[in-house]
Amino acid sequence: MTTTPPEGTAPQGRSDASAARARVLGWARRSIDLIPTPWLLTGAGALLLAGTAVFGGLEAAAVDPIPEVAVGETYAGSDLELTVVAVELRDDRGQTWVFPDEEKGERVLVVTVDAVNTFHAPRGSTSGAPESAVVDGIRIEGLDEKGQVSRADDGRGAPTLQPDVPARLLLAWLVGPDDYREGEELTLTLPDSTHAVGSRVIRGDYWTDVRVGATLTTRIGEGTAP
């Protein structure tokens, strides 16, 4: 005859198993309580360090510093060779593509650059994008707007750069009469970027991921621009 245990009780085998589990859990809790807290923290730290070592450690990956160039030194970036040869402050526009207002006392801040397009096809010297990968991507820290690019020989604005043909260019900004002075130190940034070839929505060659490729610190009046 089968006997049904009273409601709320478990069969004997199940009760023995539950009691065994309770004894093991109680032993584990008592054992953990006996371990000093500093040991626990040290052990956790060791596990953390071991884990981070597997994935390269806690130290951040080294970042290459932005190179610095000087007036007269050639910088290569964005498939261009750029050589800043002079920085000047002028009262007249000369061959630049800006037009100072004499009544306001405006002057022209000019960076003279020798540029060589090292790409196999013609490229523009200016870009409509806010961040330019070409010559008008040369910026002066403290000036938000891009400079206007022209040829130094004939004053043609936004000239096209032919492959491997050197061109002397003027990068010009209009400034107020008291904005800059002769001998003042300026920092320029020169662009770098990544060449890509589009095959679907965008076709042909383009330059993306525009960034600062080098910096140049000079003084107004440094260098010569014949």
NORGIBEL-V690415 format. One record per residue. N is the residue number from 1. RES is the residue in one letter. D_CENTER is the distance of its C-alpha to the mean C-alpha in Angstrom with 1 decimal. Layout:
n->N res->RES d_center->D_CENTER
n->N res->RES d_center->D_CENTER
//
This chain:
n->1 res->M d_center->84.8
n->2 res->T d_center->81.2
n->3 res->T d_center->80.4
n->4 res->T d_center->77.5
n->5 res->P d_center->76.0
n->6 res->P d_center->76.0
n->7 res->E d_center->73.1
n->8 res->G d_center->70.2
n->9 res->T d_center->70.8
n->10 res->A d_center->69.3
n->11 res->P d_center->71.0
n->12 res->Q d_center->71.7
n->13 res->G d_center->69.2
n->14 res->R d_center->66.3
n->15 res->S d_center->67.3
n->16 res->D d_center->67.3
n->17 res->A d_center->63.8
n->18 res->S d_center->62.4
n->19 res->A d_center->64.1
n->20 res->A d_center->62.5
n->21 res->R d_center->59.0
n->22 res->A d_center->59.7
n->23 res->R d_center->60.9
n->24 res->V d_center->57.7
n->25 res->L d_center->55.4
n->26 res->G d_center->57.4
n->27 res->W d_center->57.2
n->28 res->A d_center->53.4
n->29 res->R d_center->53.0
n->30 res->R d_center->55.4
n->31 res->S d_center->53.6
n->32 res->I d_center->50.2
n->33 res->D d_center->51.8
n->34 res->L d_center->53.2
n->35 res->I d_center->49.7
n->36 res->P d_center->48.3
n->37 res->T d_center->45.2
n->38 res->P d_center->43.3
n->39 res->W d_center->44.0
n->40 res->L d_center->42.4
n->41 res->L d_center->39.3
n->42 res->T d_center->39.1
n->43 res->G d_center->39.6
n->44 res->A d_center->36.9
n->45 res->G d_center->34.5
n->46 res->A d_center->35.5
n->47 res->L d_center->34.9
n->48 res->L d_center->31.4
n->49 res->L d_center->30.5
n->50 res->A d_center->32.1
n->51 res->G d_center->30.1
n->52 res->T d_center->26.7
n->53 res->A d_center->27.7
n->54 res->V d_center->28.2
n->55 res->F d_center->24.6
n->56 res->G d_center->23.0
n->57 res->G d_center->24.0
n->58 res->L d_center->22.8
n->59 res->E d_center->20.4
n->60 res->A d_center->16.7
n->61 res->A d_center->15.3
n->62 res->A d_center->14.4
n->63 res->V d_center->10.9
n->64 res->D d_center->11.2
n->65 res->P d_center->11.0
n->66 res->I d_center->9.5
n->67 res->P d_center->12.8
n->68 res->E d_center->15.1
n->69 res->V d_center->17.6
n->70 res->A d_center->20.7
n->71 res->V d_center->22.8
n->72 res->G d_center->24.6
n->73 res->E d_center->22.2
n->74 res->T d_center->20.8
n->75 res->Y d_center->17.2
n->76 res->A d_center->16.7
n->77 res->G d_center->13.7
n->78 res->S d_center->13.9
n->79 res->D d_center->17.5
n->80 res->L d_center->18.3
n->81 res->E d_center->19.7
n->82 res->L d_center->19.2
n->83 res->T d_center->21.4
n->84 res->V d_center->21.5
n->85 res->V d_center->25.3
n->86 res->A d_center->26.0
n->87 res->V d_center->25.1
n->88 res->E d_center->28.1
n->89 res->L d_center->29.6
n->90 res->R d_center->32.3
n->91 res->D d_center->35.1
n->92 res->D d_center->35.6
n->93 res->R d_center->33.3
n->94 res->G d_center->34.5
n->95 res->Q d_center->32.9
n->96 res->T d_center->29.8
n->97 res->W d_center->29.3
n->98 res->V d_center->29.6
n->99 res->F d_center->32.9
n->100 res->P d_center->33.4
n->101 res->D d_center->36.1
n->102 res->E d_center->38.6
n->103 res->E d_center->40.3
n->104 res->K d_center->37.1
n->105 res->G d_center->36.5
n->106 res->E d_center->33.1
n->107 res->R d_center->31.7
n->108 res->V d_center->29.2
n->109 res->L d_center->26.1
n->110 res->V d_center->25.6
n->111 res->V d_center->23.1
n->112 res->T d_center->24.9
n->113 res->V d_center->22.9
n->114 res->D d_center->24.4
n->115 res->A d_center->22.7
n->116 res->V d_center->23.6
n->117 res->N d_center->22.7
n->118 res->T d_center->22.7
n->119 res->F d_center->22.7
n->120 res->H d_center->26.2
n->121 res->A d_center->26.5
n->122 res->P d_center->26.3
n->123 res->R d_center->23.1
n->124 res->G d_center->22.8
n->125 res->S d_center->21.4
n->126 res->T d_center->20.2
n->127 res->S d_center->18.6
n->128 res->G d_center->19.7
n->129 res->A d_center->16.3
n->130 res->P d_center->14.6
n->131 res->E d_center->11.4
n->132 res->S d_center->13.2
n->133 res->A d_center->12.7
n->134 res->V d_center->15.9
n->135 res->V d_center->17.7
n->136 res->D d_center->17.3
n->137 res->G d_center->13.5
n->138 res->I d_center->14.5
n->139 res->R d_center->14.3
n->140 res->I d_center->16.3
n->141 res->E d_center->15.2
n->142 res->G d_center->17.7
n->143 res->L d_center->18.4
n->144 res->D d_center->17.2
n->145 res->E d_center->18.7
n->146 res->K d_center->18.0
n->147 res->G d_center->20.6
n->148 res->Q d_center->23.5
n->149 res->V d_center->23.8
n->150 res->S d_center->27.3
n->151 res->R d_center->29.2
n->152 res->A d_center->30.7
n->153 res->D d_center->34.0
n->154 res->D d_center->35.0
n->155 res->G d_center->32.6
n->156 res->R d_center->31.7
n->157 res->G d_center->28.7
n->158 res->A d_center->25.7
n->159 res->P d_center->27.2
n->160 res->T d_center->26.6
n->161 res->L d_center->25.6
n->162 res->Q d_center->28.0
n->163 res->P d_center->27.1
n->164 res->D d_center->27.6
n->165 res->V d_center->29.1
n->166 res->P d_center->27.9
n->167 res->A d_center->27.6
n->168 res->R d_center->27.6
n->169 res->L d_center->25.7
n->170 res->L d_center->25.6
n->171 res->L d_center->22.7
n->172 res->A d_center->24.5
n->173 res->W d_center->24.3
n->174 res->L d_center->27.3
n->175 res->V d_center->27.6
n->176 res->G d_center->30.4
n->177 res->P d_center->33.1
n->178 res->D d_center->31.9
n->179 res->D d_center->28.1
n->180 res->Y d_center->27.7
n->181 res->R d_center->30.3
n->182 res->E d_center->31.0
n->183 res->G d_center->29.5
n->184 res->E d_center->26.7
n->185 res->E d_center->23.5
n->186 res->L d_center->20.4
n->187 res->T d_center->16.7
n->188 res->L d_center->15.1
n->189 res->T d_center->11.6
n->190 res->L d_center->11.9
n->191 res->P d_center->10.1
n->192 res->D d_center->9.4
n->193 res->S d_center->9.7
n->194 res->T d_center->11.9
n->195 res->H d_center->15.6
n->196 res->A d_center->17.5
n->197 res->V d_center->21.2
n->198 res->G d_center->22.5
n->199 res->S d_center->26.0
n->200 res->R d_center->26.8
n->201 res->V d_center->25.8
n->202 res->I d_center->23.5
n->203 res->R d_center->25.3
n->204 res->G d_center->24.4
n->205 res->D d_center->21.3
n->206 res->Y d_center->18.1
n->207 res->W d_center->14.4
n->208 res->T d_center->11.8
n->209 res->D d_center->8.2
n->210 res->V d_center->7.6
n->211 res->R d_center->4.7
n->212 res->V d_center->6.1
n->213 res->G d_center->8.5
n->214 res->A d_center->10.9
n->215 res->T d_center->12.6
n->216 res->L d_center->16.3
n->217 res->T d_center->18.7
n->218 res->T d_center->22.1
n->219 res->R d_center->25.1
n->220 res->I d_center->26.6
n->221 res->G d_center->29.4
n->222 res->E d_center->28.0
n->223 res->G d_center->28.5
n->224 res->T d_center->31.0
n->225 res->A d_center->30.8
n->226 res->P d_center->34.3
//
